[in-house]
């Protein structure tokens, strides 16, 4: 995630409601990083500025922030979290680019990650 100021701005604009997010327990670090990787790879499949691209960005942002929060609580460095997340994105891109059971399993796992994201209200 190269553009940190943009991500922080997006986090303020496209965040789940505080009450909704507060109800959910934090995921495990491995799960948050995997979902961040899957949604990050998925986000790259469509143009950024499209409506679909914005929706995918929101979900990837949610999982990136979740991974960051879990890493912080587990006293992991930002560099470690960033490396783990980028590795997860690369793995997911490879899985999505393939065919057969691996790609199908990755898409199912992506669907489960997306389903876990609380409703996001984007301000216009």
C-alpha positions in Angstrom: 0.0 0.0 0.0 2.1 2.8 -1.4 -0.1 5.8 -0.8 -0.6 6.0 2.9 -2.1 9.5 3.0 -4.7 8.5 0.5 -5.5 5.4 2.5 -5.9 7.4 5.7 -8.2 9.8 3.9 -10.2 6.9 2.4 -10.4 5.3 5.9 -12.1 8.5 7.2 -14.5 8.7 4.3 -15.4 5.0 3.8 -15.5 3.4 7.3 -18.1 1.1 8.7 -20.2 2.7 11.4 -18.4 2.8 14.7 -21.2 0.8 16.5 -21.1 -1.9 13.8 -17.4 -2.3 13.9 -17.3 -2.3 17.7 -19.6 -5.3 17.9 -17.2 -7.5 16.0 -14.3 -9.2 17.6 -10.9 -8.8 15.9 -10.0 -11.6 13.5 -6.8 -13.6 13.9 -3.7 -12.0 12.3 -3.4 -14.8 9.8 -7.1 -14.4 8.7 -6.8 -10.6 8.5 -3.7 -10.8 6.4 -5.1 -13.5 4.1 -8.3 -11.4 3.6 -6.2 -8.3 3.0 -4.3 -10.2 0.4 -7.4 -11.6 -1.3 -9.2 -8.3 -1.4 -6.1 -6.4 -2.4 -5.6 -8.7 -5.4 -9.3 -8.6 -6.3 -9.2 -4.8 -6.2 -6.5 -4.8 -8.8 -8.7 -6.6 -11.3 -10.8 -3.6 -12.2 -10.1 0.1 -12.9 -9.6 2.1 -9.7 -11.9 4.9 -10.6 -14.9 2.8 -11.5 -17.8 2.3 -9.2 -16.8 -1.4 -8.8 -13.2 -0.4 -8.2 -14.3 1.9 -5.4 -16.3 -0.9 -3.8 -13.4 -3.3 -4.0 -11.1 -0.6 -2.6 -13.3 -0.2 0.4 -13.3 -3.9 1.2 -9.5 -4.1 0.7 -9.1 -1.0 2.9 -11.2 -2.6 5.6 -9.0 -5.7 5.7 -5.8 -3.8 5.5 -6.9 -1.7 8.5 -8.0 -4.9 10.3 -4.6 -6.5 9.7 -2.9 -3.4 10.9 -4.9 -3.3 14.1 -4.4 -7.0 14.9 -0.7 -6.6 14.2 -0.5 -3.6 16.5 -2.3 -5.5 19.3 0.1 -8.4 18.8 3.0 -6.0 19.0 4.2 -6.8 15.4 6.0 -4.1 13.5 4.4 -2.2 10.6 7.2 -3.5 8.4 6.3 -7.0 9.3 2.5 -6.4 8.6 3.3 -4.7 5.3 5.5 -7.5 4.2 3.0 -10.2 5.2 0.2 -8.3 3.5 2.1 -7.8 0.2 3.1 -11.5 0.2 -0.5 -12.4 0.7 -1.6 -10.1 -2.2 1.1 -11.7 -4.5 -0.1 -15.2 -3.5 -3.7 -14.3 -4.1 -2.9 -12.8 -7.5 -1.1 -16.1 -8.4 -4.1 -18.1 -7.2 -6.6 -16.0 -9.1 -4.5 -16.2 -12.3 -4.6 -19.9 -12.3 -7.4 -22.3 -13.1 -9.1 -25.2 -11.4 -9.5 -26.0 -7.7 -6.9 -23.5 -6.5 -8.5 -20.5 -8.2 -12.0 -21.7 -7.2 -10.9 -22.1 -3.6 -9.4 -18.6 -3.6 -12.5 -17.1 -5.0 -14.7 -18.9 -2.4 -12.3 -17.6 0.4 -12.5 -14.1 -1.1 -16.3 -14.3 -1.0 -16.2 -15.2 2.7 -13.8 -12.3 3.4 -16.1 -9.8 1.5 -19.1 -11.1 3.4 -17.4 -10.3 6.7 -17.0 -6.6 5.9 -19.7 -4.6 7.6 -21.8 -2.2 5.6 -19.7 0.7 4.4 -21.3 4.1 3.8 -19.3 6.2 1.4 -19.8 10.0 1.7 -20.2 11.8 -1.6 
